[in-house]
Amino acid sequence: MRPRDRALVRDEETGWLFSGRCLRVRPNPLGTLDDKSEPNRKMSETLEEMARTLFKAWFVDVEPARQM
């Protein structure tokens, strides 16, 4: 092990001590989830809007089905 890999570094968020090597390979799962949450929220809004439109057309306005 190289000497610089043995040096301890304090994590600013938790205050825990880690070796420099641990900090380089530590994954960031919360960042990955944050990256996915916004597209999922937009997709959910779109699907909800489509479902409301379809429900209104079929059960409120009672529009006839179109032939394809």
N, CA, C and O atoms as a Tinker XYZ file with bonds, in Angstrom:
   272  protein
     1  N      0.844000   -1.177000    0.000000    73     2
     2  CA     0.000000    0.000000    0.000000    64     1     3
     3  C      0.888000    1.239000    0.000000    63     2     4     5
     4  O      1.875000    1.316000    0.732000    81     3
     5  N      0.521000    2.198000   -0.829000    73     3     6
     6  CA     1.287000    3.436000   -0.898000    64     5     7
     7  C      1.021000    4.280000    0.351000    63     6     8     9
     8  O     -0.069000    4.192000    0.916000    81     7
     9  N      1.960000    5.076000    0.789000    73     7    10
    10  CA     1.785000    5.875000    2.006000    64     9    11
    11  C      0.596000    6.819000    1.943000    63    10    12    13
    12  O     -0.075000    7.019000    2.955000    81    11
    13  N      0.313000    7.407000    0.779000    73    11    14
    14  CA    -0.805000    8.350000    0.727000    64    13    15
    15  C     -2.153000    7.649000    0.867000    63    14    16    17
    16  O     -3.132000    8.279000    1.269000    81    15
    17  N     -2.223000    6.343000    0.539000    73    15    18
    18  CA    -3.463000    5.590000    0.713000    64    17    19
    19  C     -3.766000    5.349000    2.184000    63    18    20    21
    20  O     -4.915000    5.091000    2.541000    81    19
    21  N     -2.769000    5.427000    3.031000    73    19    22
    22  CA    -2.977000    5.179000    4.451000    64    21    23
    23  C     -3.409000    6.437000    5.201000    63    22    24    25
    24  O     -3.835000    6.350000    6.352000    81    23
    25  N     -3.306000    7.596000    4.571000    73    23    26
    26  CA    -3.669000    8.848000    5.230000    64    25    27
    27  C     -5.174000    8.871000    5.484000    63    26    28    29
    28  O     -5.963000    8.453000    4.637000    81    27
    29  N     -5.555000    9.357000    6.646000    73    27    30
    30  CA    -6.971000    9.440000    6.991000    64    29    31
    31  C     -7.527000   10.798000    6.600000    63    30    32    33
    32  O     -6.872000   11.830000    6.742000    81    31
    33  N     -8.749000   10.765000    6.106000    73    31    34
    34  CA    -9.428000   11.986000    5.682000    64    33    35
    35  C    -10.770000   12.027000    6.389000    63    34    36    37
    36  O    -11.475000   11.019000    6.450000    81    35
    37  N    -11.129000   13.192000    6.926000    73    35    38
    38  CA   -12.416000   13.337000    7.620000    64    37    39
    39  C    -13.501000   13.677000    6.602000    63    38    40    41
    40  O    -13.359000   14.616000    5.820000    81    39
    41  N    -14.585000   12.904000    6.621000    73    39    42
    42  CA   -15.736000   13.159000    5.766000    64    41    43
    43  C    -16.474000   14.374000    6.321000    63    42    44    45
    44  O    -16.818000   14.402000    7.502000    81    43
    45  N    -16.720000   15.381000    5.476000    73    43    46
    46  CA   -17.351000   16.616000    5.942000    64    45    47
    47  C    -18.795000   16.411000    6.378000    63    46    48    49
    48  O    -19.260000   17.093000    7.291000    81    47
    49  N    -19.517000   15.485000    5.745000    73    47    50
    50  CA   -20.919000   15.268000    6.069000    64    49    51
    51  C    -21.091000   14.518000    7.383000    63    50    52    53
    52  O    -21.909000   14.909000    8.217000    81    51
    53  N    -20.328000   13.445000    7.576000    73    51    54
    54  CA   -20.534000   12.590000    8.745000    64    53    55
    55  C    -19.523000   12.819000    9.846000    63    54    56    57
    56  O    -19.784000   12.495000   11.005000    81    55
    57  N    -18.366000   13.376000    9.502000    73    55    58
    58  CA   -17.306000   13.555000   10.480000    64    57    59
    59  C    -16.480000   12.295000   10.689000    63    58    60    61
    60  O    -15.556000   12.298000   11.502000    81    59
    61  N    -16.789000   11.222000    9.977000    73    59    62
    62  CA   -16.048000    9.965000   10.119000    64    61    63
    63  C    -14.710000   10.072000    9.415000    63    62    64    65
    64  O    -14.529000   10.875000    8.500000    81    63
    65  N    -13.779000    9.245000    9.861000    73    63    66
    66  CA   -12.470000    9.193000    9.231000    64    65    67
    67  C    -12.408000    8.029000    8.249000    63    66    68    69
    68  O    -12.829000    6.915000    8.563000    81    67
    69  N    -11.883000    8.296000    7.068000    73    67    70
    70  CA   -11.724000    7.280000    6.042000    64    69    71
    71  C    -10.312000    7.370000    5.495000    63    70    72    73
    72  O     -9.662000    8.412000    5.576000    81    71
    73  N     -9.851000    6.266000    4.940000    73    71    74
    74  CA    -8.581000    6.345000    4.220000    64    73    75
    75  C     -8.851000    7.045000    2.900000    63    74    76    77
    76  O     -9.974000    7.017000    2.396000    81    75
    77  N     -7.839000    7.665000    2.345000    73    75    78
    78  CA    -8.004000    8.358000    1.077000    64    77    79
    79  C     -8.488000    7.435000   -0.020000    63    78    80    81
    80  O     -9.238000    7.854000   -0.902000    81    79
    81  N     -8.068000    6.187000    0.027000    73    79    82
    82  CA    -8.476000    5.216000   -0.986000    64    81    83
    83  C     -9.970000    4.915000   -0.873000    63    82    84    85
    84  O    -10.641000    4.778000   -1.896000    81    83
    85  N    -10.500000    4.810000    0.331000    73    83    86
    86  CA   -11.935000    4.541000    0.516000    64    85    87
    87  C    -12.784000    5.654000   -0.086000    63    86    88    89
    88  O    -13.821000    5.389000   -0.695000    81    87
    89  N    -12.352000    6.877000    0.081000    73    87    90
    90  CA   -13.131000    7.997000   -0.445000    64    89    91
    91  C    -13.145000    8.004000   -1.969000    63    90    92    93
    92  O    -14.121000    8.453000   -2.571000    81    91
    93  N    -12.096000    7.521000   -2.595000    73    91    94
    94  CA   -12.054000    7.497000   -4.057000    64    93    95
    95  C    -13.009000    6.463000   -4.630000    63    94    96    97
    96  O    -13.552000    6.678000   -5.714000    81    95
    97  N    -13.231000    5.357000   -3.951000    73    95    98
    98  CA   -14.050000    4.286000   -4.511000    64    97    99
    99  C    -15.445000    4.236000   -3.902000    63    98   100   101
   100  O    -16.243000    3.380000   -4.282000    81    99
   101  N    -15.756000    5.119000   -2.979000    73    99   102
   102  CA   -17.060000    5.091000   -2.320000    64   101   103
   103  C    -18.152000    5.548000   -3.290000    63   102   104   105
   104  O    -18.061000    6.649000   -3.833000    81   103
   105  N    -19.169000    4.737000   -3.515000    73   103   106
   106  CA   -20.229000    5.111000   -4.454000    64   105   107
   107  C    -21.159000    6.156000   -3.841000    63   106   108   109
   108  O    -21.160000    6.373000   -2.630000    81   107
   109  N    -21.932000    6.784000   -4.681000    73   107   110
   110  CA   -22.898000    7.775000   -4.229000    64   109   111
   111  C    -24.296000    7.334000   -4.660000    63   110   112   113
   112  O    -24.806000    7.818000   -5.671000    81   111
   113  N    -24.926000    6.424000   -3.911000    73   111   114
   114  CA   -26.237000    5.926000   -4.334000    64   113   115
   115  C    -27.327000    6.982000   -4.270000    63   114   116   117
   116  O    -28.272000    6.924000   -5.057000    81   115
   117  N    -27.231000    7.942000   -3.365000    73   115   118
   118  CA   -28.277000    8.969000   -3.282000    64   117   119
   119  C    -28.247000    9.885000   -4.495000    63   118   120   121
   120  O    -29.295000   10.339000   -4.953000    81   119
   121  N    -27.071000   10.159000   -5.015000    73   119   122
   122  CA   -26.978000   10.973000   -6.226000    64   121   123
   123  C    -27.629000   10.277000   -7.405000    63   122   124   125
   124  O    -28.279000   10.918000   -8.231000    81   123
   125  N    -27.455000    8.970000   -7.485000    73   123   126
   126  CA   -28.074000    8.198000   -8.557000    64   125   127
   127  C    -29.593000    8.235000   -8.442000    63   126   128   129
   128  O    -30.291000    8.378000   -9.447000    81   127
   129  N    -30.105000    8.108000   -7.227000    73   127   130
   130  CA   -31.551000    8.171000   -7.031000    64   129   131
   131  C    -32.094000    9.555000   -7.345000    63   130   132   133
   132  O    -33.177000    9.676000   -7.918000    81   131
   133  N    -31.362000   10.599000   -6.981000    73   131   134
   134  CA   -31.795000   11.957000   -7.303000    64   133   135
   135  C    -31.868000   12.168000   -8.800000    63   134   136   137
   136  O    -32.767000   12.851000   -9.292000    81   135
   137  N    -30.914000   11.579000   -9.538000    73   135   138
   138  CA   -30.911000   11.722000  -10.990000    64   137   139
   139  C    -32.133000   11.064000  -11.623000    63   138   140   141
   140  O    -32.588000   11.499000  -12.681000    81   139
   141  N    -32.661000   10.034000  -10.997000    73   139   142
   142  CA   -33.804000    9.310000  -11.550000    64   141   143
   143  C    -35.140000    9.880000  -11.093000    63   142   144   145
   144  O    -36.149000    9.672000  -11.768000    81   143
   145  N    -35.181000   10.586000   -9.979000    73   143   146
   146  CA   -36.452000   11.021000   -9.416000    64   145   147
   147  C    -37.163000   12.061000  -10.280000    63   146   148   149
   148  O    -38.385000   12.002000  -10.419000    81   147
   149  N    -36.443000   12.997000  -10.855000    73   147   150
   150  CA   -37.086000   14.034000  -11.668000    64   149   151
   151  C    -37.720000   13.460000  -12.939000    63   150   152   153
   152  O    -38.874000   13.784000  -13.216000    81   151
   153  N    -37.024000   12.620000  -13.733000    73   151   154
   154  CA   -37.698000   12.024000  -14.899000    64   153   155
   155  C    -38.898000   11.156000  -14.503000    63   154   156   157
   156  O    -39.907000   11.136000  -15.208000    81   155
   157  N    -38.792000   10.440000  -13.380000    73   155   158
   158  CA   -39.915000    9.616000  -12.940000    64   157   159
   159  C    -41.108000   10.468000  -12.539000    63   158   160   161
   160  O    -42.251000   10.094000  -12.802000    81   159
   161  N    -40.856000   11.608000  -11.905000    73   159   162
   162  CA   -41.940000   12.507000  -11.516000    64   161   163
   163  C    -42.630000   13.061000  -12.761000    63   162   164   165
   164  O    -43.859000   13.130000  -12.808000    81   163
   165  N    -41.852000   13.455000  -13.768000    73   163   166
   166  CA   -42.433000   13.988000  -15.005000    64   165   167
   167  C    -43.253000   12.921000  -15.726000    63   166   168   169
   168  O    -44.333000   13.206000  -16.244000    81   167
   169  N    -42.734000   11.684000  -15.758000    73   167   170
   170  CA   -43.466000   10.603000  -16.411000    64   169   171
   171  C    -44.773000   10.324000  -15.677000    63   170   172   173
   172  O    -45.804000   10.085000  -16.306000    81   171
   173  N    -44.732000   10.353000  -14.363000    73   171   174
   174  CA   -45.929000   10.119000  -13.562000    64   173   175
   175  C    -46.985000   11.187000  -13.835000    63   174   176   177
   176  O    -48.168000   10.874000  -13.964000    81   175
   177  N    -46.561000   12.441000  -13.924000    73   175   178
   178  CA   -47.501000   13.524000  -14.224000    64   177   179
   179  C    -48.131000   13.334000  -15.610000    63   178   180   181
   180  O    -49.333000   13.534000  -15.782000    81   179
   181  N    -47.318000   12.951000  -16.586000    73   179   182
   182  CA   -47.824000   12.739000  -17.942000    64   181   183
   183  C    -48.841000   11.600000  -17.979000    63   182   184   185
   184  O    -49.905000   11.725000  -18.586000    81   183
   185  N    -48.503000   10.491000  -17.326000    73   183   186
   186  CA   -49.422000    9.346000  -17.314000    64   185   187
   187  C    -50.723000    9.678000  -16.580000    63   186   188   189
   188  O    -51.799000    9.243000  -16.989000    81   187
   189  N    -50.618000   10.444000  -15.503000    73   187   190
   190  CA   -51.826000   10.831000  -14.770000    64   189   191
   191  C    -52.717000   11.728000  -15.626000    63   190   192   193
   192  O    -53.939000   11.581000  -15.617000    81   191
   193  N    -52.114000   12.648000  -16.358000    73   191   194
   194  CA   -52.880000   13.516000  -17.245000    64   193   195
   195  C    -53.566000   12.706000  -18.347000    63   194   196   197
   196  O    -54.721000   12.965000  -18.684000    81   195
   197  N    -52.859000   11.732000  -18.903000    73   195   198
   198  CA   -53.458000   10.884000  -19.939000    64   197   199
   199  C    -54.620000   10.078000  -19.375000    63   198   200   201
   200  O    -55.657000    9.947000  -20.026000    81   199
   201  N    -54.458000    9.542000  -18.177000    73   199   202
   202  CA   -55.527000    8.747000  -17.561000    64   201   203
   203  C    -56.760000    9.603000  -17.287000    63   202   204   205
   204  O    -57.885000    9.158000  -17.512000    81   203
   205  N    -56.557000   10.825000  -16.806000    73   203   206
   206  CA   -57.704000   11.722000  -16.552000    64   205   207
   207  C    -58.437000   12.063000  -17.842000    63   206   208   209
   208  O    -59.667000   12.084000  -17.875000    81   207
   209  N    -57.684000   12.330000  -18.905000    73   207   210
   210  CA   -58.291000   12.661000  -20.195000    64   209   211
   211  C    -59.099000   11.480000  -20.726000    63   210   212   213
   212  O    -60.220000   11.656000  -21.203000    81   211
   213  N    -58.541000   10.297000  -20.645000    73   211   214
   214  CA   -59.228000    9.100000  -21.117000    64   213   215
   215  C    -60.485000    8.821000  -20.295000    63   214   216   217
   216  O    -61.534000    8.504000  -20.856000    81   215
   217  N    -60.386000    8.936000  -18.979000    73   215   218
   218  CA   -61.549000    8.713000  -18.109000    64   217   219
   219  C    -62.658000    9.704000  -18.448000    63   218   220   221
   220  O    -63.824000    9.326000  -18.553000    81   219
   221  N    -62.289000   10.981000  -18.620000    73   219   222
   222  CA   -63.288000   12.007000  -18.938000    64   221   223
   223  C    -63.967000   11.707000  -20.273000    63   222   224   225
   224  O    -65.184000   11.841000  -20.398000    81   223
   225  N    -63.172000   11.300000  -21.278000    73   223   226
   226  CA   -63.734000   11.014000  -22.594000    64   225   227
   227  C    -64.679000    9.818000  -22.557000    63   226   228   229
   228  O    -65.725000    9.835000  -23.204000    81   227
   229  N    -64.321000    8.792000  -21.812000    73   227   230
   230  CA   -65.125000    7.574000  -21.811000    64   229   231
   231  C    -66.336000    7.642000  -20.879000    63   230   232   233
   232  O    -67.405000    7.136000  -21.221000    81   231
   233  N    -66.182000    8.260000  -19.712000    73   231   234
   234  CA   -67.230000    8.167000  -18.697000    64   233   235
   235  C    -67.955000    9.468000  -18.402000    63   234   236   237
   236  O    -69.066000    9.425000  -17.875000    81   235
   237  N    -67.386000   10.612000  -18.714000    73   235   238
   238  CA   -68.045000   11.890000  -18.437000    64   237   239
   239  C    -68.674000   12.428000  -19.714000    63   238   240   241
   240  O    -69.871000   12.715000  -19.749000    81   239
   241  N    -67.868000   12.564000  -20.761000    73   239   242
   242  CA   -68.372000   13.103000  -22.023000    64   241   243
   243  C    -69.024000   12.033000  -22.883000    63   242   244   245
   244  O    -69.760000   12.359000  -23.815000    81   243
   245  N    -68.772000   10.775000  -22.594000    73   243   246
   246  CA   -69.289000    9.615000  -23.315000    64   245   247
   247  C    -69.068000    9.774000  -24.821000    63   246   248   249
   248  O    -70.008000    9.684000  -25.611000    81   247
   249  N    -67.837000   10.008000  -25.194000    73   247   250
   250  CA   -67.474000   10.118000  -26.612000    64   249   251
   251  C    -67.437000    8.722000  -27.226000    63   250   252   253
   252  O    -67.026000    7.758000  -26.581000    81   251
   253  N    -67.865000    8.631000  -28.462000    73   251   254
   254  CA   -67.786000    7.320000  -29.145000    64   253   255
   255  C    -66.330000    6.959000  -29.442000    63   254   256   257
   256  O    -65.489000    7.837000  -29.636000    81   255
   257  N    -66.051000    5.678000  -29.474000    73   255   258
   258  CA   -64.695000    5.214000  -29.803000    64   257   259
   259  C    -64.431000    5.421000  -31.286000    63   258   260   261
   260  O    -65.329000    5.245000  -32.109000    81   259
   261  N    -63.210000    5.792000  -31.627000    73   259   262
   262  CA   -62.846000    5.968000  -33.035000    64   261   263
   263  C    -62.418000    4.647000  -33.615000    63   262   264   265
   264  O    -61.767000    3.849000  -32.940000    81   263
   265  N    -62.777000    4.405000  -34.862000    73   263   266
   266  CA   -62.331000    3.217000  -35.574000    64   265   267
   267  C    -60.958000    3.482000  -36.156000    63   266   268   269
   268  O    -60.723000    4.552000  -36.717000    81   267
   269  N    -60.047000    2.531000  -36.034000    73   267   270
   270  CA   -58.695000    2.707000  -36.584000    64   269   271
   271  C    -58.561000    1.960000  -37.874000    63   270   272
   272  O    -57.497000    1.983000  -38.494000    81   271
